[in-house]
Amino acid sequence: MMRVNLEAAGLWHAVEPDELDIIRYREDRLALAAILRSVPSKMRASLSRKRTVHSAWEAVKTVRVGV
């Protein structure tokens, strides 16, 4: 669901960038804000301290999927 929402907003490339993708700070923060709105409140503090949305997404995958 999160991927579909971020793809629709044109922000998924910030979460899972290709080698040549250039991620603007605003795109990164918008994508992170979307993720923070959709995770349990106990995860928000630690995710909001992540440097990039990609690193926050990796943390979510580790906790929720066990990657």
Secondary structure in CASP SS format (residue, H / E / C, confidence):
PFRMAT SS
TARGET T0000
AUTHOR 0000-0000-0000
METHOD secondary structure of the structure
MODEL  1
M C 1.00
M H 1.00
R H 1.00
V H 1.00
N H 1.00
L H 1.00
E H 1.00
A H 1.00
A C 1.00
G C 1.00
L C 1.00
W H 1.00
H H 1.00
A H 1.00
V H 1.00
E C 1.00
P C 1.00
D C 1.00
E C 1.00
L C 1.00
D C 1.00
I C 1.00
I C 1.00
R C 1.00
Y H 1.00
R H 1.00
E H 1.00
D H 1.00
R H 1.00
L H 1.00
A H 1.00
L H 1.00
A H 1.00
A H 1.00
I H 1.00
L H 1.00
R H 1.00
S H 1.00
V C 1.00
P C 1.00
S H 1.00
K H 1.00
M H 1.00
R H 1.00
A H 1.00
S H 1.00
L H 1.00
S H 1.00
R C 1.00
K C 1.00
R C 1.00
T C 1.00
V H 1.00
H H 1.00
S H 1.00
A H 1.00
W H 1.00
E H 1.00
A H 1.00
V H 1.00
K H 1.00
T H 1.00
V H 1.00
R H 1.00
V C 1.00
G C 1.00
V C 1.00
END
